[in-house]
Amino acid sequence: MTKHLLSVDDLAGRDGIQRILDLSGSFLEVTQRDMPKVPALRAKTIVSLFYEDSTRTRLSFETAAKRLSADTMTFSVGTSSVKKGESLLDTVQTIEAMGIDAIVVRHGASGAPHQVAQWSNASVINAGDGRHEHPTQALLDAFTLRRHRGPSLDGLNMVIVGDIRNSRVARSDIKIFAALGVNLTLVGPPTLMPSSLEGWPVTMTSDLDSALNETDVVYLLRIQQERIGDALFPSLREYTSRWGLTADRANRLKPDALVMHPGPMNRGIEIADEVADSPRSLVTEQVANGVAVRMAVLYDLLGTGGPVV
Amino acid sequence: MTTAPPPLGASQPNPTLQNAGAVQPGVGHEFVSDATENLGGVVVLRSRVFDASALRRSITRIGHEIVERNYGAHEVVLVGLYSRGVELAQRLASSIQQVEGVLPQLGMLDVAFFRDDIGLRAVSPSGPTEVPDVTDKIVVLVDDVLFTGRTIRAALDAMQDLGRPRAVQLAVLVDRGHRELPIRADYVGKNLPTSLAEDVRVRLGEVDGGEDGVELWGPKEGLA
């Protein structure tokens, strides 16, 4: 890997992705031990810099860092000098002056982690930036699916449903699953579809029911009410009836089809309660695997003394 | 990128040449040594330390020593270090079973995340750690070559997280000297004096493909 993980592109394609997924498998084994901690990143310091709210991603990164014996510091905007008007640049320089090895950044602005990477000597990991990317989510999704359908995901059919246009998870997932050979179909209201497919090897439709027939995996995106602003579909009830994974729709899936969601779920909107808690649902497993995957990313960025040759 | 200082006559560090490194069997590359660096220049075979039968006899003898010293095999847990130590531990176990009628418990240990050279070079895990309950047992760590002792230091640290054995002992196929830590082996297949420029190459059929054997290789110009 490169020095930073800002985008799925930094993973250097299929081989690089597979390598991190394999490494994640080793760390999953570590997290399942009675003593789930190794001294691999002793004396490294990792800061999480979160300008947006997050539960699972921040806790997952911090758990991962602690299981590698790294020291962690948390920076939450609400309790920091950002409240006094400190700029991102000044904040990064302040953190940098304390001598740290990695910064985990979440920011509402697309590209903020790239900017931080230019200012900082530390490794920068993108934990979600605006509508751009969320590469560790993509890695943990691929890792989770690989544990059920792997090691090869070639030829698997996946439907991604929801707000594709505003979703950083969708963008990173499309990149990673396309690189791993998954056939992707994007489904959602036309107003929430991307204006261009950017050369992505995917098909698009607004008809969920026809897309679900042959699918092996349904990936539901969260309806991000904080990012949508104006009404881009008539009502939440309308959304659920056309694009929600209701119990009725789930019953028509292939018997072994799986359901994924990055969390937090809007139960009753994009996913029905019964589906979220059904055996098809990998949602809690995605969270559990997040720690192992983030251990692999931190280890790969900080533990090898440079790119692996 | 930082790398460990290369030994005499070394060229580019080769990430496939690691003590506990991932070894791909049968890929056709020359089989892997315990040295952390590739040897530069022309290397030639200096001596054949073990052929397949000598290696088998050596394992049989170590098995006898383990049961003699521990009054049987009931309390012994053989813990192999990846990759070749795991295979050697299995062979030791079957050898002990033939002598004692008891199959000792087996474990596999990956020490990658406990090494002290993380950050100096690429350290990759080799396999899952699976060790049975070692509380009040006698753990015998098994590895192919004992060199600097750093792998064993990492293994002792890893063992500490897995329980509190009554004792930990060490069995190696070859002790090539050059210790950098105060560590010694309890059971040794062969003490082999080497120079740092030389390379001990262990080949086990199940791990590396081909016929079992141990060879000593070194630079051609150093022959005199």
Interface residues (C-beta under 8 A of the other chain):
Chain A: L23 S26 E29 V30 R33 D34 M35 K37 V38 P39 A40 L41 L68 Y299 L302 G303 T304 G305 G306 P307 V308 V309
Chain B: M1 T2 T3 P15 D110 A112 F113 F114 I118 G119 L120 R121 A122 V123 S124 P125 P128 T129 D157 D161 L162
